[in-house]
Amino acid sequence: MARRSAPAPRPDVPERIEDIDVADEMRNAFLEYSYSVIHARALPDARDGLKPVHRRILYAMSEMGLRPERGHVKSSRVVGEVMGKYHPHGDSAIYDALVRLAQAFSMRLRLVDGHGNFGSLDDGPAASRYTEARMAPAALLMVTGLDEDTVPFVPNYDDQLLQPEVLPSAYPNLLVNGTTGIAVGMATNMPPHNLVEVIGAARHLLTHPGASLDDLMKFVPGPDLPGGGRIVGLDGIRDAYLTGRGSFRTRATTRIEKVSPRRQGIIVTELPYLVGPEKVIEKIKDAVQSKKLQGIADVKDLTDRESGMQLVIEIKNGFNPEAVLETLYKLTPMEDSFSINNVALVEGQPRTMGLKELLTVYIDFRRDVVRRRSEYRLAKRRERLHLVEGLLIAIVDIDEVIQVIRTSDDAGTARTRLQEVFDLSEPQATYILDLQLRRLTKFSTLELEKEQSELLEQIAQLEEILGDDSVFTKLVSSELADVAKKHGDPRRTVLLESAGAPVATSAPLEVADDPCWVLLSSTGLLARTSDAEPLPTEGARAKHDAIVAAVRTSARGEVAVVTSTGRMVRLGALELPTLPPSNGAPTLSGGAPLAAYVDLAGDERALTLTSLSAESPGVALGTAHGIVKRVTTDYPKGHDWEAISLKDGDHVVGAVELSSGEEELVFVTSQAGLLHFPAGDVRPQGRGGSGIAGVRLPDGATVVFFGAVDPGVDSIVVTVSGAADSLPDTDPGAWKVSPFTEYPGKGRGTGGVRAHRFLKGEDGLLLAWVGRAGARASQPNGVAITLPEPDGRRDGSGVPATAVIGGIGAL
């Protein structure tokens, strides 16, 4: 037992001593402290994904008017505002939280636009007096609607001001930006995700509440880290999405190339999440000094703001770079593990949640925000309509209104008499008394009648939203879609099913010149097989990926990447990562991004792969303006060269390497014209040639597909119709599959035959493909699409897109 003494006794107050139990006192004090840390500091709210300090920073910046279109202010000014009004803690804690909101390597969607030194992965930020900040565009999505009673407000720490209990959050911020925090007895650690993918899953769950985890993972296959990199192994991600706990490994994005005339090196362009280059260099030096790592000649950090991350690791002569790279993965942070622990506050209680639970909490919250906002707007418009109706009554008898006011002794009497004479309510009478007489004109009457009509229409719309759940749900979904369209960006992190078989450190330096296949996937991954068998086929599918090009060569051979600008870029097969042997068609788990080997400018795309064999019949190219060209096989020795001379505004839409020269070349136009003719009708030209007329195009039409078909192979034609002015990522009109034999051949330079009949609202083809029957389609993220059954009518209208997929895919 212990005694708690009261304050120093006064003469007129008797002394009071209270006996307490020390164990109970410590238990209660610790519980209060734990609750304070969990609820008010360390864990985010599952609704807006923010901890209290982050929420207060954004609210204070909103109240200060620090919008994206306005100038930056000193960060210390923001810190002072937050600390003085809402967050009674140290300024360093507030500034650290503000800095994280502004760091591009920490946040997938930054909420603060920082100006100055906000730190790096290896160095801390400058002091708050040296940096400036304002709200980023995404931060406006978090606070929009605060003035429309969308969320409850609570008193601040001294009950002098009010602050929001939660921010309206127009997107699932907790999943998009992730979070980390250590409380008492629990912690949270959540990775960032892609905004477009998360909103896609939320919209699907909004309209399909019974959706399974597999359904949601079609939209969110895995985390999308700010720095890119590669995630190796997806089993742990599924566990985390199912139970709220799991882990995954992240690997640096690397490529092996010559860094000097005699030496090869490993170029690191992306590191694992929150790993800096100095940390990697330090670990490499420690491993070399302890003789755990051999084969490293030098390490240089060439990272800058223009070229981004570039860590160059030179390899000593006589060592296999791939074997050294595998050792680096084992001994340095170039491969790191991320443990997922999805703990967040739900109704003030910490909960561990999977993907569906997190999305459900956000959807329920967002529905409540939209409902409260709609009720607020409805009340305001009804209140305004009531006043407008009173004004219209007063304008009809304006002279009598003025007479009543003039003959009244005071404002109170005038208000009462107006209510009695014109049957007005008290708010209407008060508003008329406060109104300036110059507004009561004939022109104002027209304005009021127009305003009355608009208010009635708006009230009807708001009542429909609040009264019809389907309309309400559609509104919530459309607002989420608008956010994804405006603020979304492509995925940065590559997801790999596995890392492939590790290369032994004793692997020989010389690689045998064995036959192999070089593969290109729909998500832009390159790799080569370890042998020539089994024969890969285009369309072979891996999880979240599909093979779109396969070229047979040897390990020391070379292939070329053909791009949409008419370039051919030489690529050595030996430079590519090797896939382990597989049963059946190989997949590209363990492949490397195309960008690691080929620099594409602006809107330039990689179309396909081709061999550089002089015995080949050559490559056939087709352009958007209907030009066709067969390129001679006298390829130069340079790294890249121009395969066709394009006119202004034209680009290559398709390229194919001919195997026999007896193939049929096929054009499909945006107006559904299909033309095919023998490849022998096109005479090969040198690299400087601009090609010849392939297909005749109507005004405004372009070529949407060019390829080649072997006459002896069963082939199909796939077309997708729609409207050119439709919104991105919306459903096209219809999909159609038909046998290629239904389309007769025509002479080169003609318009061909019709391949698709357009319905009302459709004005062209959005996508077309002609090739071997049995091919499969995929979305841009590699998720498979089930094609409709073949239609024997060559000019049929197909089946609705909703029966195939909710968006355009890539064949």
Steps between C-alpha positions, in 0.01 A plus 500: 500500500602860451370836606410777261541840661276788416647844416664698778236553776350836570411614850127503430491158325557175690777272374384197290711192428368232263628142506533337153619167360825552303430207266153631411633851449777385267261273312249779447770750404653258251160422346428871460840553342452200268159623388642847437783363284276260308209734441662843480849446361619173346217334306313642199125519466380244244264755345743771385825308560649782708646523846381798708814704432469456121129583513566815700778609264273474195209670679722786620645551150147502359391761754811707416403496132821328386343363184711361211447811285631732772856565612700294746542615860767416756455153643560643848189713456291189430660317794422790730138517384451126557676497837324810633147407398462124460802285593651572844823311442855587400569690180753238386234227498265720297772596253610137456140408415472790253828399335376145439188633329726686255750221420445337161691188609274453805157589359343346192279809470659799673277717718744788556686691230837574653750762384856458621696212649247249632760229534588182315514130578842552659482855637254688716320821401610854563357684800145631471624858480679416173219315319162606363177310448147514364227247432551259210208445258420165662464671839199691370326165451548433871340826625238579235156506663606600851274807473197286408457304825649185346686393816454566873713763672643465851661753738873553488727435797393816693133511386557834330467382140344219300687252282373217276482155654587360157557652155250434215771325292379466141722192445620202714807675635596224744555248220642749250766656723544229761619577849729389781474546873598344832250515784499328838471125448419532131632650178387569146695470177315540170655540152379752241281397206406639161214753512332378180510136612368571850215715373417233242468243780296740714257570215464128432431427868257793511282341232579137593504479883542122485821516294769251600864575569596354161258744335661793680854381424420523130499874562768513773755225424751640749663810651636776275801657666598866437852408389394218269717192533381142479294295741609135497244243613127571528390237756576726796302783340193280468536397865511866601196584288315208659599524867665842535844351563762384250830590341666538163849550366602802295795499264696777337449557130831426330654439163838364401692694236848610404613792712843516338657339192630209709261475792141422557299650778169480681293816460245547779218735396246426775552385859257330741250714690670753733851368429757766405812459285741592782365215711558258212853630440584465869381138507695420181819641651451302822440177305808556280724575800377190682564297179138385488457670163743460211513639149426869578750744352330831585169656599392843378187693589408705192152590624379850413170683455503477122585133444366371832641201684815354344731286709784348293668186636805404292577127472855368491611310193455129539178517706150424382290819551182298550663295776630818667153652478345202678759539778415870527136407545595274790748722682373856442169692520467467121251234603289590799197357677187698583269369773136601457296562815170668411403648837278809504233659716137413427253687720787578734609136538816351342423223250708283269331495159540344159451672166123453486450626856712809436303581186169433674582740784595770250193444280265521799673819610489654153130419466441678832700802381302528177171451686579774754618732225183441298280561806688821573464623142132406496433696821688804368311498170165459673587791728598715202187398307288609795661846492469530122130416516453775760682751279279412204191564715639836612588613146142447381377762752818701538321829558292356783814339650672838506191664647483240779865551584476882493195509726652267759652639819798264509651195330321255726163653422581505128593129512177409677282704263673350193429151632133585558433693179684273252483171689880474528712304744732676741818413300334631180394825666844550656673439167272756325574762765875443458480519119608809305213663307706523182482121463120506484484580130344327202840358405543358850160332464626311196812401687298378797268295282800342329662432835176349628488265202865398550447443872196281436702293251793465740271405787338231284844361409615496864176335612548235232857439617391459861187301415635258237789278614600410144535869408687564824741211436560615143588849627753364751654277230521778242673734746760232569548448126559874453773493765673205331482669160645829623762382749582142396822390335641169367633226726867539592576172677533178301339193659684172453364160599851387595861605462599194299781263585797677661828504314772317691799713593726239339324529162748518211571836347459380141143429403444228239345611171199270538170545314239701689191716461487874570159598638308826541191522724195727487621687810837573338718229652792348307670168564658205327445130556777269608447277195305487175218277628212501564383717215340815645186635336378855492223540753652253751385641829661548838319638800447871426697474172499353147771431238447712188821435305745207484812481281725196464872575524804391703638614835765712326272602218323831446142609439341837427215689660276672243338823626207714390734770364649255250818437696669163541708470818763225526483285812744227606334186635788454746402826672154373590408312819469127448179321586518160669381195304120461514246237407288641218509857375744714700387798704694816564527487878855621551509708181635854483313815389550604139596849620814352653630421149325737259457876542161596356424866437169660590211308344728243331388137558672165457297295250674165469828310483671380182812302422792653310553197279615578145319186374161629619250640243514822703269707711170648377384831645156665480429862596196692623472674160474169314863466382661156478870418474717190492842576642807340345717292732826694450484625857773744614735433790384795713296489817184633332394616154202624305307221326251726317486868411169627641308807395394761754221374724543136398618212718543124477201308637626149431813306414549132426795286398413286197591135522452388140403806299175326401293655780198725452552857626191633680380856565199589719383863499309705756200494268496118515659442163705176478744450213743215447731426210811284440825618652657430160314805363732724704855534373765526778655846544812629671499678834452844343186397311162639606290201387209481256122531522354208692134583563277781378356698792176701505519859628576507871580128521824347628647151521441332836671166422765365265633145500556186299310172477631163383247370242541147629413585862151539646469870584241733653411871484425685825344848488385735776269788416413815692483879497813709454376759752429247777674550832825311565468160672129477417342205327531488118192426296535138391752218450487273195698188402467352151695252283761656272381280212180708483694795358600478130833642393519823300772677313755713677397865516126428520261548792435131574169372640297593806591308816261648757157664486466801732196555718350827619753699705801323343718677247806281454722215614692554820698178468559225244717190472547225242695185572512136595176353634500420869679821594410658831458863600605693808453836662797741508589364846506144363168377644339255260193577285262232379427563131151437362425201280583546126223657290473369144375837371790709384309830539304420819478742792649270765397463865480778765825577675338447840478132413877488442676744735455842659770667289721471193771236512817427309513199270 
